[in-house]
């Protein structure tokens, strides 16, 4: 009988080894969308290795995480992360998106 070694997903490796932003440990587990947005903003503004603007880098990392977590993300945390997108927009002086 052979045992299969669990495959690591490429997206997990990207999150762990990303050269774009140095993220605060476990920031995406926070229940506070403002804290998540502020942390991403700080990381994006501090990073010298990002492509694009700090806003683009921060929003891309947040969106990547939401998409990567997919079905494994519980509904309440997904809502926190979606709210963090608007908080990130506010933090960078942009208009929040209002869903009808």
ZASE-709172 format. One record per residue (C-alpha): x, y, z; residue in three letters. Coordinates in pm, whole numbers, padded with zeros to 5 digits, always signed. Example, Ala and Ser with C-alpha at 12.3 -4.5 7.8 and 13.67 -1.06 7.14 Angstrom:
# ZASE-709172
+01230-00450+00780ALA/+01367-00106+00714SER/
# end
This chain:
# ZASE-709172
+00000+00000+00000UNK/+00138+00340-00093UNK/+00073+00657+00095UNK/+00032+00974-00096UNK/+00213+01279+00022UNK/-00034+01566+00049UNK/+00028+01817-00225UNK/+00089+02173-00125UNK/-00113+02421-00321UNK/+00080+02678-00522UNK/-00127+02957-00370UNK/-00019+02864-00017UNK/+00343+02886-00125UNK/+00280+03227-00281UNK/+00132+03354+00046UNK/+00423+03218+00249UNK/+00701+03331+00018UNK/+00555+03636-00154UNK/+00817+03889-00244UNK/+00560+04166-00272UNK/+00460+04250+00086UNK/+00578+04158+00433UNK/+00250+04083+00604UNK/+00171+04091+00973UNK/+00138+03734+01098UNK/-00222+03604+01091UNK/-00357+03944+00985UNK/-00627+03785+00768UNK/-00767+03609+01077UNK/-00845+03939+01249UNK/-01214+04014+01318UNK/-01148+04387+01257UNK/-01160+04505+00892UNK/-00998+04839+00986UNK/-00702+04659+01144UNK/-00662+04442+00834UNK/-00674+04745+00604UNK/-00431+04947+00815UNK/-00185+04658+00828UNK/-00201+04603+00453UNK/-00157+04976+00391UNK/+00151+04991+00617UNK/+00303+04687+00449UNK/+00237+04817+00098UNK/+00376+05162+00171UNK/+00686+05019+00338UNK/+00765+04760+00071UNK/+01029+04841-00188UNK/+00963+04520-00381UNK/+00607+04576-00499UNK/+00487+04638-00850UNK/+00230+04910-00903UNK/+00104+05152-00642UNK/+00076+05073-00271UNK/-00304+05067-00309UNK/-00284+04816-00595UNK/-00045+04593-00401UNK/-00253+04596-00084UNK/-00582+04533-00264UNK/-00426+04258-00476UNK/-00296+04077-00169UNK/-00634+04101+00005UNK/-00823+03980-00304UNK/-00571+03701-00357UNK/-00620+03582-00001UNK/-01001+03588-00027UNK/-00990+03394-00355UNK/-00728+03150-00225UNK/-00921+03070+00091UNK/-01231+02999-00117UNK/-01468+02744+00033UNK/-01252+02706+00344UNK/-01329+03061+00456UNK/-01625+03082+00691UNK/-01899+03330+00604UNK/-01833+03566+00895UNK/-01461+03599+00817UNK/-01531+03639+00446UNK/-01760+03930+00533UNK/-01485+04085+00749UNK/-01239+04054+00460UNK/-01486+04199+00210UNK/-01543+04491+00450UNK/-01165+04532+00471UNK/-01167+04613+00099UNK/-01378+04923+00163UNK/-01166+05013+00466UNK/-00858+04983+00246UNK/-01017+05215-00011UNK/-01091+05468+00266UNK/-00737+05438+00405UNK/-00599+05533+00063UNK/-00848+05819+00018UNK/-01066+05642-00234UNK/-01442+05606-00243UNK/-01578+05288-00086UNK/-01790+05066-00308UNK/-02154+05056-00203UNK/-02339+04740-00297UNK/-02712+04770-00351UNK/
# end
